[in-house]
Amino acid sequence: MDISPEISALIEEISQDRSHGASELARQAAVVLRTAAEQSQAESARAFLAEQEEIGQRLVSARPTMAPIFNLVNPILKAITIATEGQSLEATRQIAIAAVEEAVSSSLQAISQIARYGSRLVAGGDRIMTHSYSSTVVAMLKEAFATLGKEETAAEEDDDGEIKEVKGFEVIVTRSGPGRAGERTARELGDCGIPLTFIDNTAIGLYLPTVDKVVVGADRICADGRLINGTGTYQLAVACEKSNVPLYVICETLKFDLRMKSNEIDLEEKDPTELIEPGSLPPGTIIKNPYFDITPLEMVTAVVTENGLLTARNLASVWQDIAATQP
């Protein structure tokens, strides 16, 4: 099926995007469906559905590692499928647009709730490390900063009426590989005044013993209880175990994928020129540039979702509830 050049370009933007998190890209994917619905030249409801299904499949294939795209796009397509039964083309179009708006709104509400839950993990004086880019982690840290106050230190009266010093918190941001994900995290946190330290991934082991907790996002939590996230997350989890530093995953349940195990996921290896200029190494050298790795949830202290805090031990008990809300 032919897709308009504009819609194809929007799908390609999602495919090539290296700076936005999975939730943001999922919402962008939903907006692509809305744009396609608004511009569609289909002459019947069924032709409209076929067009939306084709675009949906291309969106999911554009970033196969990111479960939220599937989990956001698929319910929209189901709503359109139901609408084609006995509905006019225009009515079906409006149902599609409404389904996109509802899906995007629901995701944003989940992020807001997670930010409130996650911010409670942050205490005054904390030093927190984060890796890769997650819009949800950024929202959580901003929420914590707003709660604790924008000053690095503040004066507060204790129960005895004495003035005590209340410390803010600071964040250590890792470079997070060639995709510049860490730079975006640092810019967004720094813009709101959060004290930052920016380090290379190779310095994680040096700084981790000074850290109170680590927070990361997720691109997918697989059916076998493993986390897919930006490359380097597994090494960070190993270092956290060694240093007895708690590791929290901050993500909405839209990231949970009950369809696939971690060994079935395409980890999206990208252009080797991001790592090194062509011709810099001996001929025949194999260059690998994976964007994601796999971390067992047993290495994670807890997962913070819009439904609260889940540990690896009790996560299995909530799979059924999560499954009921997913396609």
C-alpha positions in Angstrom: 0.0 0.0 0.0 1.2 3.5 -0.9 1.7 5.8 2.1 2.1 9.5 1.6 5.6 10.9 1.5 4.8 13.1 4.6 3.7 10.1 6.7 6.7 8.1 5.5 9.0 10.9 6.5 7.4 11.1 10.0 7.9 7.3 10.4 11.5 7.7 9.3 12.1 10.4 11.9 11.0 8.0 14.6 13.2 5.3 13.2 16.3 7.5 13.3 15.5 9.4 16.5 18.3 8.8 19.1 17.5 11.5 21.6 13.9 10.8 22.8 12.8 8.1 25.2 10.5 5.2 24.4 7.4 6.8 25.9 7.9 10.0 23.9 8.4 8.1 20.7 5.3 6.0 21.4 3.3 9.2 21.7 4.9 10.6 18.5 3.8 7.3 16.8 0.3 7.8 17.9 0.3 11.4 16.6 1.5 10.0 13.2 -1.6 7.9 13.1 -3.7 10.9 13.9 -2.0 13.0 11.1 -2.6 10.1 8.7 -6.2 9.9 9.7 -6.7 13.6 9.2 -5.0 13.6 5.8 -6.4 10.2 4.6 -7.8 10.0 1.0 -9.4 6.6 1.6 -12.8 6.2 0.0 -14.3 3.8 2.5 -14.0 2.9 6.2 -12.4 -0.4 5.4 -9.8 1.2 3.1 -9.2 3.7 5.9 -8.6 0.8 8.4 -6.2 -0.9 6.0 -4.2 2.3 5.6 -4.0 2.8 9.4 -3.0 -0.8 9.9 -0.2 -0.4 7.4 1.1 2.7 9.0 0.8 1.1 12.4 2.9 -1.9 11.3 5.5 0.4 9.9 5.6 2.4 13.1 6.1 -0.7 15.3 8.8 -2.0 12.9 10.6 1.4 13.0 11.7 0.8 16.6 11.2 -2.9 17.4 13.0 -2.6 20.8 10.4 -0.1 22.2 7.4 -1.9 23.5 5.4 1.3 24.2 5.0 1.9 20.5 3.2 -1.4 20.0 1.3 -1.0 23.2 0.0 2.5 22.3 -0.5 1.9 18.6 -2.3 -1.5 18.8 -5.3 -0.3 20.9 -5.8 2.6 18.5 -6.0 0.1 15.6 -8.4 -2.1 17.5 -10.7 0.9 18.2 -10.6 1.7 14.4 -11.4 -1.9 13.6 -14.4 -1.9 15.8 -15.5 1.4 14.3 -15.5 0.1 10.8 -18.5 -2.1 11.6 -21.5 -0.1 10.6 -19.8 3.3 10.8 -19.3 5.8 8.0 -15.9 6.8 6.8 -16.1 10.1 8.5 -17.3 8.6 11.8 -14.4 6.1 11.7 -11.9 8.9 11.1 -13.2 10.8 14.1 -13.1 7.6 16.3 -9.5 7.1 15.2 -8.5 10.7 16.1 -10.3 10.4 19.5 -8.5 7.1 20.2 -5.2 8.7 19.6 -6.0 11.6 21.9 -7.2 9.2 24.6 -4.0 7.1 24.3 -1.7 10.1 24.5 -3.5 11.6 27.4 -3.5 8.3 29.4 0.3 8.0 28.8 0.9 11.5 30.0 -1.2 11.0 33.1 0.8 7.8 33.9 4.1 9.8 33.6 2.7 12.4 36.0 1.7 9.7 38.6 5.1 8.0 38.3 6.9 11.3 38.8 5.0 11.7 42.1 5.7 8.2 43.3 9.3 8.2 42.2 10.0 11.6 43.8 9.3 10.1 47.2 12.5 8.0 46.8 14.6 11.1 46.7 15.8 12.5 50.1 17.6 15.7 50.9 21.3 15.3 50.5 21.0 12.4 48.0 23.5 11.9 45.2 21.7 10.1 42.4 23.2 8.6 39.2 21.2 8.2 36.0 22.1 6.5 32.7 20.8 6.9 29.2 17.8 9.2 28.5 14.3 8.7 29.9 11.6 11.4 29.8 10.0 9.7 32.8 13.2 9.8 34.9 13.6 13.4 34.0 10.0 14.2 35.1 10.6 12.3 38.3 13.8 14.1 39.2 12.2 17.5 38.3 9.2 16.6 40.6 11.6 15.7 43.4 13.5 19.0 42.9 10.3 21.0 43.1 9.3 19.2 46.2 12.7 19.6 48.0 13.1 23.2 46.9 15.1 24.8 44.2 18.0 25.8 46.5 20.8 23.4 47.1 20.4 24.0 50.8 17.5 25.5 52.8 16.7 26.4 56.4 13.9 24.6 58.2 12.6 24.4 61.7 12.7 21.0 63.4 10.2 19.7 66.0 12.2 21.4 68.8 12.0 24.8 67.1 15.7 24.7 66.2 16.9 25.7 62.7 18.4 22.9 60.8 19.9 22.7 57.3 18.0 20.7 54.8 20.1 19.7 51.8 18.9 19.4 48.2 20.1 16.6 46.0 22.5 16.3 43.0 22.6 14.1 40.0 25.5 12.4 38.2 24.7 11.9 34.5 26.6 9.4 32.4 27.6 10.2 28.9 25.5 7.1 27.9 27.2 6.2 24.6 27.3 7.7 21.1 23.6 8.6 20.8 24.1 11.7 23.1 21.4 10.5 25.4 23.2 11.6 28.5 23.8 15.1 27.1 20.0 15.5 26.6 19.4 14.3 30.2 22.0 16.8 31.5 20.5 19.7 29.5 17.0 19.1 30.7 17.9 18.6 34.4 20.4 21.5 34.3 17.8 23.8 32.8 15.7 23.6 35.9 18.6 24.2 38.2 19.4 20.7 39.5 23.1 20.4 40.5 24.8 18.1 38.0 28.0 16.2 37.4 28.6 14.8 33.9 30.9 11.7 33.5 32.0 9.2 30.9 30.6 5.7 31.2 34.1 4.5 32.0 34.1 6.5 35.3 30.9 4.8 36.6 32.9 2.5 38.9 34.8 5.4 40.3 31.8 7.5 41.3 29.2 4.8 42.2 30.5 4.3 45.8 29.6 8.0 46.4 26.1 7.5 45.2 22.9 6.9 47.3 20.8 5.4 44.5 20.6 4.9 40.7 17.6 5.6 38.6 17.1 4.5 35.0 14.3 4.3 32.5 13.2 1.3 30.4 12.5 0.7 26.7 10.8 -2.6 27.5 10.3 -5.1 30.3 10.0 -8.5 28.7 7.9 -11.5 29.5 10.9 -13.3 31.0 11.4 -10.6 33.6 14.3 -8.8 31.9 14.8 -5.1 31.3 15.8 -3.7 27.9 17.4 -0.3 28.2 20.2 1.8 26.8 23.5 0.0 26.4 25.5 0.2 29.6 22.5 -0.4 31.9 23.6 -4.0 32.6 27.2 -3.0 33.5 25.7 -0.3 35.8 23.5 -2.9 37.5 26.5 -5.2 38.1 28.3 -2.2 39.6 25.3 -1.4 41.8 25.3 -4.9 43.2 29.0 -4.8 43.9 28.7 -1.4 45.7 25.3 -2.1 47.4 23.7 0.8 45.7 19.9 0.5 45.1 18.9 0.5 41.4 15.4 1.8 40.5 13.7 1.5 37.1 11.2 4.3 36.5 8.6 3.5 33.8 5.0 3.2 33.0 3.3 -0.2 32.5 3.1 0.7 28.8 6.7 -0.6 28.8 5.7 -4.1 29.9 5.6 -6.6 27.0 4.0 -9.9 27.7 4.4 -11.1 24.1 8.2 -11.4 23.8 11.2 -12.7 25.8 14.4 -10.7 25.9 16.3 -13.1 23.6 13.6 -12.4 20.9 14.2 -8.7 20.9 16.1 -6.8 18.1 18.6 -4.7 20.1 18.9 -2.2 17.2 22.6 -2.1 16.3 23.3 1.2 14.7 25.8 2.9 12.4 29.4 2.1 13.4 30.6 5.5 12.3 28.9 6.8 15.5 31.7 5.1 17.4 34.7 5.7 15.2 35.6 7.4 11.9 35.8 5.1 8.9 39.3 3.9 8.2 40.6 4.6 11.7 41.0 0.8 12.4 42.7 -2.0 10.5 40.8 -3.3 7.5 38.4 -6.2 8.5 37.9 -5.0 12.1 34.3 -5.7 13.1 32.7 -2.7 14.8 29.6 -3.2 16.9 27.3 -0.4 18.0 24.3 -1.8 19.9 21.9 0.7 21.4 20.4 -1.5 24.0 21.3 -4.3 26.4 19.5 -6.7 28.8 19.4 -6.6 32.6 17.7 -9.2 34.8 15.1 -7.6 37.1 16.6 -9.6 40.0 19.4 -7.0 39.8 16.8 -4.2 40.2 15.7 -3.0 43.6 12.2 -2.0 42.4 10.3 -0.8 39.4 8.3 2.4 39.9 5.1 2.5 37.8 1.9 4.5 37.8 0.6 1.7 40.0 3.3 2.2 42.6 6.5 0.4 43.5 7.0 -3.2 42.3 9.9 -5.5 43.3 11.2 -8.4 41.3 9.6 -10.7 43.9 6.1 -9.4 43.6 6.2 -8.4 39.9 5.0 -11.8 38.8 1.8 -11.4 40.8 0.9 -8.2 38.8 1.5 -9.6 35.3 -2.1 -10.7 35.1 -3.4 -7.3 36.0 -1.1 -5.6 33.5 -2.1 -8.1 30.8 -5.8 -7.2 31.3 -5.0 -3.6 30.3 -2.9 -4.4 27.3 -3.9 -5.6 23.8 
